[in-house]
Amino acid sequence: MAGGAFVSEAGGSYEGGVTVFVIITCVVAAMGGLLFGYDLGISGGVTSMEEFLSKFFPQVERQMEKSRHETAYCKFDNQMLQLFTSSLYLAALVASFWASVITRKHGRKVSMFIGGLAFLIGALFNAFAINVLMLIIGRLLLGVGVGFANQSTPVYLSEMAPAKIRGALNIGFQMAITIGILVANLINYGTSKMAKHGWRVSLGLAAVPAVVMVIGSFVLPDTPNSMLERGKYEEAKQMLKKIRGADNVDHEFQDLCDACETSKKVEYPWRNIKKSKYRPALIFCSAIPFFQQITGINVIMFYAPVLFKTLGFGNDAALMSAVITGVVNMLSTIVSIYAVDRYGRRLLFLEGGIQMFICQLLVGSFIGARFGTTGTGTLTPATADWILAFICVYVAGFAWSWGPLGWLVPSEICPLEIRPAGQAINVSVNMFFTFLIGQFFLTMLCHMKFGLFYFFASMVAIMTVFIYFLFPETKGVPIEEMGSVWKQHWFWKKYIPDDAVIGGHDENSPKPL
């Protein structure tokens, strides 16, 4: 089969199973996703509130009034307003590189603590902002929090989870993101009705998930992998016994030790990730976050109220529509938790891509039919309902495919010796393109009009073809044996030397279909 699907038999040789302890641990750790999700959901709603705009961006209010008589596409086209949203992701990009060093040298928990603390301070800056400078400083601090949390949490989850349910537990991070988005949309809907300072309440409540993250970083145990990296061999073995619920973990522990020894020989993971044998990991840690953002999902997630308002939905209708897409996003992520370890990553990637492609074309066509290239026109209730329906189907497709898999796959395909570097690349590429979308979407909508949705549809088509031909199935494969998957792939095998397979053999490797 093109793309090289595999049936994995690896991972069944390890002793132990799924324990209540590891599930509780992963659920608490996944709360780090609340930081990212809450911000994704809150910023779009706040930037559509009239009190917020009149205080910080009065020129946008004047532009909205003017656009009522001109083009609907350009109501919110303002670079400073977009900088308020996008500056966070630029800070997260830079922070992710520092986070990779701290995660490697001091453990995943330290990075999670720094992320939570920075996010907490940033939330307070935003809640008490009296000028645009304070808003931007707060956003930059929030970005540091997101960079550290997104760097450490997916790696923590992949290292704690048994291979056979690694996908489901890791997707807990994406589930927390969707919960954060939904909660933020509901809060925006409520605070928009407050007579004064509703936007301050919305921004200030970001402190709540930050406090959860800070507390979680103290109560969570460290991963066996992280303990081994810092020479704590006996503690690592005891922790492995605890999270697997078994006394005989010698096989898995030896694999972890071998991986750790290999890792310690690598002084410069950033230099080593460019080696031939790590080529697949480097490509996918770069390509998957790029494609995840170029689907256009964050246009919906953090600009949903603005987008719906631009298309002619009223204030309440725009915020309620954002709530509806948030509910769809959260419920659809549950589908992914159920399916990812049963049907595999490839099937979800491909099905989700086809679904998103069709919906982007339909949304663009409906908007084009009503507004044309001039941006003049109105939505009938029926057309508005159809647009909202197809956006919800689009969000569902993303939420059970590229949303969670965009964090899961890069965190599970990198060997220990390059894992912090690989995850830093994943986070930084993700944040860079999130920044670009956040900074330029409203300008792109103003100039490309309904054709913008066709642009995103074409990107979805390209990435779906990319996955079909180049991504092998990684379901159920222990992280330490991932080299076997690349070695058997029709394209990647030419980059993987024989000694790249753990233990110099692949008797436990996946068998090709």
Protein Blocks (a to p, Z undefined) as FASTA:
>chain_A
ZZiaaddfehjlpgcdddfklmmmmmmmmmmmmmmmmmmmmmmmmmmpmklmmmmmmmlm
mmmmmmmmmcfklmmgcfklmmmmmmmmmmmmmmmmmmmmmmmmnojklmmmmmmmmmmm
mmmmmmmpcbfklmmmmmmmmmmmmmmmmmmmmmmmmmmpcfklmmmmmmmmmmmmmmmm
mmmmmmmmmmmmpfbhklmmmmmmmmmmmmmmmmmmmmpccdfklmmmnopaklmmmmmm
mmnopablmlmmmmmmmmmmmmmmmmblmlmmmpmklmmmmmmmmmmmmmmmmnommmmm
mmmmmmmmmnopafklmmmmmmmmmmmmmmmmmmmmmmmmmnojklmmmmmmmmmmmmmm
mmmmmmmmmnmmnopacddfklmmmmmmmmmmmmmmmmmmmmmmmmmmmmmmpcfklmmm
mmmmmmmmmmmmmmmmmmmmmmmmmmnmmmlmmmmmmmmmmmmmmmmmmmccfehiafkl
mmmmmmmpmklmmmmcfklpghhiaflbccdZZ
